[in-house]
Amino acid sequence: MPADRNIPVGVFDSGVGGLSVLRAIRVRLPGVPLIYLGDQANVPYGPRSQQEVQGFSESITRFLLAQGAGMIVVACNTASAASLKYLRNKFAGIPFVGMEPAVKPAAELTRSGLVGVLATPATFQGALYASVVERFAQGVTILQDTCPGLVHQIETGELESLATRDILEKALLPMLARGIDTVVLGCTHYPFVIPLISKIVGPNVRVIDPAPAVARQVENLYASLLPEQRLESKTASVNYYTTGSSELMQSLLKQLLGDQGEVMELPWNHGEL
């Protein structure tokens, strides 16, 4: 990989959830150009088969690499669980950073020994999640909920609605009754409802957003791969793409990030972008 200070990082998710990761990357690496793709035509990935998600992830990765990305961030827990190993084998030599449920820090921080995890069914069923729990959550009770419908609420910008609150209360109130003191957000969409989660769980329950830790990993990997880069402190450009509606994505960009950036539509054509 050439030592070019303008080498972009590609970031993708099933929808707008990965913007929570992009936001954290921009804080740590403001001088690195970013390319974001939200596969809103196929959101959510959670109910889809592993083969389907791998196919989407491979095509999206090919597109991002064609745009000049030198590193790929799989900013989706479901896609990471289904595709990360597959992508690393398929694109040897390309660095990938994926999402891993933040069970380890939660297990280290909990005092009650009870931790709540909110994630999609595909994440809970994946080998990655099982491995993390087995390695790091010994002696800790993990309470899980898939929060049905929450990704859709966030994709439509319903961050504070009664329906969104109802989904979260159904997940969190039974956990609170059991005595959790830590909540892990195992889907990149969920950090956008942290204010609502915090209202429900109260000040004595810690809410863990994995995005800052992922951004640190991206920063460290970028520095090791491109040691001669002289990154500027000014904020570099972000190119946004969606496989869905550019108008919807632009309105969500403004709502979620306060960004007025232009979004380009990128339709699927027989499984390719």
NORJO-V320349 format. One record per backbone hydrogen bond with DSSP energy under -0.5 kcal/mol. NH is the residue of the N-H (numbers start at 1). CO is the residue of the C=O. E is the energy in kcal/mol with one decimal. If there is no record, write none. Layout:
NH:CO:E / NH:CO:E
This chain:
4:2:-1.8 / 5:3:-0.5 / 7:4:-1.9 / 9:33:-2.1 / 10:71:-3.1 / 11:35:-3.2 / 12:73:-2.1 / 13:37:-1.8 / 19:16:-1.8 / 20:17:-2.2 / 21:18:-0.6 / 22:18:-2.6 / 23:19:-2.5 / 24:20:-1.1 / 25:21:-2.3 / 26:22:-2.5 / 27:23:-1.2 / 28:24:-1.5 / 29:25:-3.2 / 32:29:-1.6 / 33:31:-0.5 / 34:237:-2.1 / 35:9:-2.3 / 36:239:-3.1 / 37:11:-2.3 / 38:241:-2.4 / 39:13:-2.6 / 39:37:-0.6 / 40:38:-2.1 / 42:39:-1.7 / 48:45:-1.9 / 53:49:-2.3 / 54:50:-2.5 / 55:51:-2.1 / 56:52:-2.5 / 57:53:-2.7 / 58:54:-2.5 / 59:55:-2.1 / 60:56:-2.6 / 61:57:-2.4 / 62:58:-2.3 / 63:59:-2.0 / 64:60:-2.6 / 65:61:-2.5 / 66:62:-2.0 / 67:63:-1.3 / 68:65:-1.6 / 69:64:-2.2 / 70:8:-2.7 / 71:8:-0.6 / 72:95:-2.4 / 73:10:-3.3 / 74:72:-0.6 / 74:97:-2.8 / 75:12:-1.6 / 75:73:-1.5 / 76:74:-1.5 / 80:76:-2.3 / 81:77:-2.4 / 82:78:-2.2 / 83:79:-2.8 / 84:80:-1.6 / 87:83:-3.3 / 88:84:-2.2 / 89:85:-1.8 / 90:86:-2.2 / 91:87:-2.8 / 92:89:-0.6 / 94:91:-2.1 / 95:70:-0.6 / 95:93:-0.5 / 97:72:-2.3 / 103:101:-2.5 / 104:101:-0.5 / 106:102:-1.2 / 107:103:-2.9 / 108:104:-1.8 / 109:105:-1.8 / 110:106:-2.3 / 115:141:-2.7 / 116:182:-2.9 / 117:143:-2.9 / 118:184:-2.6 / 119:117:-0.5 / 119:145:-1.8 / 124:120:-2.0 / 125:121:-2.2 / 126:122:-0.8 / 126:123:-0.8 / 130:126:-1.7 / 131:127:-2.4 / 132:128:-2.2 / 133:129:-2.5 / 134:130:-2.3 / 135:131:-2.3 / 136:132:-2.5 / 137:133:-2.1 / 140:137:-2.0 / 141:113:-3.1 / 142:140:-0.6 / 143:115:-3.0 / 143:141:-0.5 / 145:117:-1.8 / 150:147:-2.2 / 153:149:-1.9 / 154:150:-2.1 / 155:151:-2.5 / 156:152:-1.4 / 157:154:-1.5 / 158:153:-2.9 / 159:157:-1.6 / 165:161:-2.4 / 166:162:-2.4 / 167:163:-1.9 / 168:164:-2.1 / 169:165:-2.9 / 170:166:-2.2 / 171:167:-1.3 / 172:168:-3.1 / 173:169:-2.3 / 175:171:-0.6 / 176:172:-2.9 / 177:173:-2.2 / 178:174:-1.1 / 179:175:-1.0 / 179:176:-0.6 / 180:175:-1.7 / 181:114:-1.6 / 182:114:-0.7 / 183:206:-3.1 / 184:116:-3.2 / 185:208:-2.0 / 186:118:-3.4 / 186:184:-0.9 / 190:187:-1.1 / 192:189:-1.7 / 193:190:-2.3 / 194:191:-1.5 / 197:193:-2.7 / 198:194:-3.1 / 199:195:-1.5 / 200:196:-1.7 / 201:197:-2.8 / 202:198:-2.1 / 205:202:-1.2 / 206:181:-2.6 / 206:204:-0.5 / 208:183:-3.3 / 208:206:-0.5 / 209:207:-0.7 / 210:208:-0.6 / 214:210:-2.0 / 215:211:-2.6 / 216:212:-1.9 / 217:213:-1.8 / 218:214:-2.4 / 219:215:-2.5 / 220:216:-2.5 / 221:217:-2.4 / 222:218:-2.7 / 223:219:-2.2 / 224:220:-1.9 / 225:221:-2.1 / 226:222:-2.1 / 229:226:-1.7 / 231:229:-0.6 / 236:30:-3.6 / 239:34:-2.5 / 240:238:-0.6 / 240:262:-0.8 / 241:36:-2.4 / 242:264:-2.2 / 243:38:-1.9 / 249:245:-2.1 / 250:246:-2.6 / 251:247:-2.1 / 252:248:-2.1 / 253:249:-2.6 / 254:250:-2.0 / 255:251:-1.9 / 256:252:-3.5 / 257:253:-2.3 / 258:253:-0.9 / 258:254:-0.8 / 259:253:-1.6 / 264:240:-2.4 / 266:242:-2.9 / 269:272:-2.8 / 272:269:-0.9
